[in-house]
Amino acid sequence: HTSILLLILCITTACLNSLYQILWLNSFSNSVYIFLNLRDKIATGSFDKTCKLWSVETGKCYHTFRGHAAEIVCLSFNPQSTLVATGSHLLVSAEIISLSFNTSGDRIITGSFDHTVIVWDAGTGRKLYTLIGHCAEISSALFNWDCSLILTGSMDKTCMLWDATNEKCVATLTCHDDEILDSCFDYTGKLIATASADGTARVFSAATRKCITKLEGHEGEISKISFNPQGNRLLTGSADKTARIWDAQTGQCLQVLEGHTDEIFSCAFNYKGDIIITGRGAVNAIDSVSLLRIWCCRELW
């Protein structure tokens, strides 16, 4: 994916028995594909080719960013919360499906449908190096906290760990029976979580590369997975129209979040871990005002 459209936008301005929805957002002309939380704000990317910045407290849209000529399929904030990068695809190039900043904010990593992963200089937009090894589309790509490792997930049913200093693959994680749709590190970089079209998620040790636990319970493919900031809980979003909260060590399902009427494409914790955001798929007449739902879970941990 040597020719991508990547915009860098400047930003200037539950207890188990009491986890509840506190807000939903609606102002899209097409389906919401992804979003990320930024302290008291949320950024969303949509198939309507726009990126929007929202208030978590009121649901008000602060600003709409425009510039893409095609659907926005991925976005990421830099750690300083001053920039947001949005990724789309051009008709003459392979679609990028994943992007993220490293923790220092000077690198951006992108994964593409052309089976490659590229690391870019965030300041200049210069391509630094390309990782080649997967034999199918890339679904996720990100650095660990100290930027020593890169984790990539692919439709080839594997995740690969790469040494970020010498660009070599150091391990290949297998176990899933179908495509890897998402993967992530915990905030310490000690744990890796994977989500698959086989309807399961798994947790691996980053040190031993061994599977620690398997998360089972969803009735459809799992499209998104993320750790809470404390690293003891996992959040998954699925095509079965639910999100689930799990114990990261035991794999026990602690809570099922229900209410969406379409598959959930995106879900995330806020930076404190006390709020969860879930985003669903295409708009329909039944559920046209609840593309994103925000849930309070202050006492869940």
Secondary structure per residue as TSV (DSSP state, phi and psi in degrees):
chain	resnum	aa	ss	phi	psi
A	1	H	-	360.0	69.7
A	2	T	-	-80.1	-13.2
A	3	S	S	-129.3	91.8
A	4	I	-	-116.8	160.7
A	5	L	E	-102.4	112.8
A	6	L	E	-129.8	118.9
A	7	L	E	-106.2	133.9
A	8	I	E	-106.6	116.3
A	9	L	E	-107.7	135.3
A	10	C	E	-89.5	134.8
A	11	I	-	-112.3	114.8
A	12	T	-	-107.2	-54.1
A	13	T	-	-76.5	360.0
A	14	A	-	360.0	101.3
A	15	C	-	-39.1	149.0
A	16	L	T	-56.7	-30.0
A	17	N	T	-94.2	-2.4
A	18	S	T	-132.7	16.0
A	19	L	-	-69.1	128.0
A	20	Y	E	-145.7	156.9
A	21	Q	E	-79.9	131.6
A	22	I	E	-112.0	-13.7
A	23	L	E	-166.9	149.8
A	24	W	E	-132.6	157.0
A	25	L	E	-115.8	142.7
A	26	N	-	-152.8	118.6
A	27	S	-	-174.8	41.0
A	28	F	-	-117.2	146.3
A	29	S	S	-98.2	3.7
A	30	N	S	-158.8	-173.0
A	31	S	-	-74.1	145.0
A	32	V	E	-87.6	127.0
A	33	Y	E	-101.1	-44.5
A	34	I	E	-145.5	163.9
A	35	F	E	-161.5	160.3
A	36	L	E	-140.8	149.3
A	37	N	E	-95.3	144.7
A	38	L	E	-130.7	85.3
A	39	R	T	52.0	-103.2
A	40	D	T	-97.1	11.3
A	41	K	E	-130.1	159.6
A	42	I	E	-126.9	137.0
A	43	A	E	-109.2	138.2
A	44	T	E	-127.0	143.9
A	45	G	E	-116.3	147.3
A	46	S	E	-139.1	160.8
A	47	F	T	-68.0	-8.7
A	48	D	T	-83.0	8.5
A	49	K	S	76.7	13.8
A	50	T	-	-118.6	159.8
A	51	C	E	-119.1	134.3
A	52	K	E	-122.2	146.7
A	53	L	E	-112.3	127.1
A	54	W	E	-123.4	158.2
A	55	S	E	-87.7	130.1
A	56	V	T	-66.9	-37.0
A	57	E	T	-74.1	-41.2
A	58	T	T	-110.0	-17.8
A	59	G	-	80.1	6.6
A	60	K	-	-73.4	139.7
A	61	C	E	-85.3	115.4
A	62	Y	E	-73.5	-45.1
A	63	H	E	-159.3	149.6
A	64	T	E	-115.2	123.0
A	65	F	E	-95.6	131.4
A	66	R	-	-125.5	159.5
A	67	G	-	154.5	-25.6
A	68	H	-	-77.7	146.9
A	69	A	S	-101.3	0.0
A	70	A	S	-142.8	177.0
A	71	E	-	-59.5	141.1
A	72	I	-	-85.3	122.8
A	73	V	-	-115.8	-5.3
A	74	C	E	-161.9	153.7
A	75	L	E	-155.2	163.7
A	76	S	E	-157.5	139.6
A	77	F	E	-85.5	148.8
A	78	N	-	-78.0	160.3
A	79	P	T	-61.5	-26.1
A	80	Q	T	-80.1	-6.3
A	81	S	S	62.7	29.4
A	82	T	S	-107.8	-17.1
A	83	L	E	-131.9	147.6
A	84	V	E	-128.9	130.5
A	85	A	E	-101.7	135.8
A	86	T	E	-122.4	139.4
A	87	G	E	-117.4	139.9
A	88	S	E	-140.2	-169.8
A	89	H	-	-135.5	150.5
A	90	L	-	-100.0	154.9
A	91	L	T	-64.8	-22.5
A	92	V	T	-96.6	7.0
A	93	S	S	-140.0	163.1
A	94	A	-	-71.2	142.4
A	95	E	-	-68.6	135.9
A	96	I	E	-90.8	136.1
A	97	I	E	-115.9	-9.9
A	98	S	E	-146.9	140.6
A	99	L	E	-153.0	151.4
A	100	S	E	-160.3	152.9
A	101	F	E	-82.9	155.5
A	102	N	-	-81.0	176.2
A	103	T	T	-71.5	-23.1
A	104	S	T	-86.3	-12.7
A	105	G	S	81.9	6.3
A	106	D	S	-99.9	-1.5
A	107	R	E	-131.0	145.8
A	108	I	E	-124.2	135.5
A	109	I	E	-114.8	135.5
A	110	T	E	-128.3	144.8
A	111	G	E	-118.9	143.5
A	112	S	E	-130.4	163.6
A	113	F	T	-69.9	-8.8
A	114	D	T	-87.8	12.8
A	115	H	S	79.8	4.6
A	116	T	E	-111.3	160.6
A	117	V	E	-123.7	133.4
A	118	I	E	-124.4	137.8
A	119	V	E	-104.1	130.9
A	120	W	E	-119.9	153.1
A	121	D	E	-79.1	118.5
A	122	A	T	-68.5	-26.1
A	123	G	T	-80.1	-37.8
A	124	T	T	-107.7	-17.5
A	125	G	-	79.0	8.9
A	126	R	-	-77.5	136.5
A	127	K	E	-73.5	128.1
A	128	L	E	-95.3	-48.6
A	129	Y	E	-163.2	163.5
A	130	T	E	-121.7	135.9
A	131	L	E	-103.1	122.7
A	132	I	E	-123.7	128.3
A	133	G	-	-179.2	-33.0
A	134	H	-	-74.3	153.9
A	135	C	S	-113.9	20.0
A	136	A	S	-154.6	-179.3
A	137	E	-	-57.4	147.4
A	138	I	E	-89.4	129.0
A	139	S	E	-103.1	-23.7
A	140	S	E	-154.3	150.6
A	141	A	E	-157.2	127.8
A	142	L	E	-161.9	158.0
A	143	F	E	-88.3	155.0
A	144	N	-	-80.0	-179.9
A	145	W	T	-62.4	-42.8
A	146	D	T	-90.5	7.5
A	147	C	S	64.9	20.4
A	148	S	S	-86.2	-24.6
A	149	L	E	-126.3	151.6
A	150	I	E	-121.1	134.4
A	151	L	E	-111.8	129.0
A	152	T	E	-127.2	138.6
A	153	G	E	-115.9	150.0
A	154	S	E	-143.2	159.5
A	155	M	T	-69.1	-4.6
A	156	D	T	-83.1	10.5
A	157	K	S	77.5	13.0
A	158	T	-	-127.9	159.7
A	159	C	E	-115.8	145.9
A	160	M	E	-122.7	139.2
A	161	L	E	-103.0	132.2
A	162	W	E	-122.6	142.5
A	163	D	E	-77.0	117.5
A	164	A	T	-72.8	-14.4
A	165	T	T	-87.4	-36.8
A	166	N	T	-113.0	0.4
A	167	E	T	66.7	24.2
A	168	K	E	-102.6	145.9
A	169	C	E	-75.3	126.9
A	170	V	E	-106.2	-15.4
A	171	A	E	-165.7	151.3
A	172	T	E	-123.0	122.7
A	173	L	E	-95.4	123.8
A	174	T	-	-123.9	170.6
A	175	C	-	147.7	-31.0
A	176	H	-	-78.4	151.5
A	177	D	S	-96.2	-3.0
A	178	D	S	-147.2	-175.1
A	179	E	-	-57.1	142.3
A	180	I	E	-81.7	121.5
A	181	L	E	-101.4	-19.4
A	182	D	E	-162.6	157.6
A	183	S	E	-156.0	157.8
A	184	C	E	-160.9	157.9
A	185	F	E	-92.9	156.3
A	186	D	-	-77.8	177.6
A	187	Y	T	-72.5	-17.0
A	188	T	T	-91.5	-15.0
A	189	G	S	82.0	6.5
A	190	K	S	-85.9	-24.6
A	191	L	E	-120.1	149.3
A	192	I	E	-125.5	135.8
A	193	A	E	-120.8	142.7
A	194	T	E	-128.6	146.6
A	195	A	E	-126.4	141.8
A	196	S	E	-135.3	160.0
A	197	A	T	-69.8	-9.5
A	198	D	T	-79.0	0.8
A	199	G	S	86.0	6.5
A	200	T	-	-121.9	162.6
A	201	A	E	-127.3	155.6
A	202	R	E	-137.3	152.8
A	203	V	E	-117.8	130.4
A	204	F	E	-119.0	153.2
A	205	S	E	-81.3	128.4
A	206	A	T	-69.6	-25.2
A	207	A	T	-79.6	-47.9
A	208	T	T	-94.5	-16.3
A	209	R	-	65.8	18.1
A	210	K	-	-95.2	147.4
A	211	C	E	-73.6	127.0
A	212	I	E	-91.4	-44.7
A	213	T	E	-154.7	158.8
A	214	K	E	-118.9	132.7
A	215	L	E	-103.0	115.8
A	216	E	-	-126.6	142.3
A	217	G	-	156.0	-31.4
A	218	H	-	-66.2	149.9
A	219	E	S	-105.7	16.4
A	220	G	S	-155.7	177.4
A	221	E	-	-62.4	149.2
A	222	I	E	-101.8	116.1
A	223	S	E	-95.8	-15.8
A	224	K	E	-147.9	142.6
A	225	I	E	-145.0	142.9
A	226	S	E	-156.0	148.2
A	227	F	E	-84.4	153.0
A	228	N	-	-77.6	165.6
A	229	P	T	-60.3	-29.0
A	230	Q	T	-76.8	-18.3
A	231	G	S	82.7	4.2
A	232	N	S	-102.2	-4.4
A	233	R	E	-131.0	149.6
A	234	L	E	-121.3	145.8
A	235	L	E	-119.4	131.2
A	236	T	E	-126.2	147.0
A	237	G	E	-122.3	141.6
A	238	S	E	-136.7	163.2
A	239	A	T	-70.4	-10.5
A	240	D	T	-80.9	9.0
A	241	K	S	77.2	12.1
A	242	T	-	-124.1	159.3
A	243	A	E	-114.6	151.0
A	244	R	E	-133.1	148.0
A	245	I	E	-110.0	134.3
A	246	W	E	-128.5	152.5
A	247	D	E	-76.4	121.5
A	248	A	T	-69.2	-22.9
A	249	Q	T	-90.4	-41.3
A	250	T	T	-95.8	-21.6
A	251	G	-	80.8	8.2
A	252	Q	-	-73.7	135.1
A	253	C	E	-78.9	123.0
A	254	L	E	-97.9	-28.3
A	255	Q	E	-159.5	140.8
A	256	V	E	-111.1	125.8
A	257	L	E	-99.2	114.3
A	258	E	-	-117.8	154.7
A	259	G	-	146.9	-29.4
A	260	H	-	-71.3	149.9
A	261	T	S	-110.3	11.5
A	262	D	S	-144.4	170.0
A	263	E	-	-60.4	146.5
A	264	I	E	-92.3	118.2
A	265	F	E	-88.9	-29.9
A	266	S	E	-141.2	147.5
A	267	C	E	-159.6	150.4
A	268	A	E	-162.8	153.2
A	269	F	E	-87.7	153.9
A	270	N	-	-79.4	179.8
A	271	Y	T	-70.4	-19.1
A	272	K	T	-90.7	-21.1
A	273	G	S	85.8	9.7
A	274	D	S	-104.3	0.3
A	275	I	E	-134.0	139.7
A	276	I	E	-118.7	139.6
A	277	I	E	-118.1	132.6
A	278	T	E	-125.3	141.6
A	279	G	E	-130.8	136.7
A	280	R	E	-103.7	-173.6
A	281	G	S	-88.2	-133.9
A	282	A	S	-66.4	150.9
A	283	V	-	-71.5	140.1
A	284	N	-	-140.4	167.6
A	285	A	S	-65.3	-28.4
A	286	I	T	-71.8	-36.6
A	287	D	T	-130.2	44.8
A	288	S	T	-76.5	-7.7
A	289	V	T	-115.0	16.4
A	290	S	-	-138.6	52.6
A	291	L	S	-64.9	-41.9
A	292	L	E	-119.6	137.5
A	293	R	E	-123.3	141.4
A	294	I	E	-117.0	129.9
A	295	W	E	-120.5	139.5
A	296	C	E	-93.5	132.4
A	297	C	-	-142.3	45.4
A	298	R	T	-59.7	-35.3
A	299	E	T	-106.7	15.9
A	300	L	-	-67.7	-28.2
A	301	W	-	-93.1	360.0
